[in-house]
Amino acid sequence: MSFWRVILSILFPPLAVIDKGCGSVLIVLILTCLGWIPGVIAALIILNNPDN
């Protein structure tokens, strides 16, 4: 996980996970619409997952 991805996931979480697949982007987008903090947390978890 690069420094710029972390900054991007804090500023605009769906854009940070754009290369992880449509499902990840959709989940993070919905969580960001419900609240900024859940979107950031979900984006950081997805970016920190070594399987993807």
DAFEN-V305497 format. One record per residue. OMEGA is omega in whole degrees, 0 to 359 (none if undefined). Layout:
# DAFEN-V305497
omega = {OMEGA:OMEGA}
This chain:
# DAFEN-V305497
omega = {184:180:183:176:179:178:179:179:176:182:180:188:182:180:181:183:185:182:181:178:183:181:179:180:181:179:181:179:178:179:178:177:179:180:185:183:178:177:178:180:180:179:179:177:179:180:182:181:183:182:182:none}
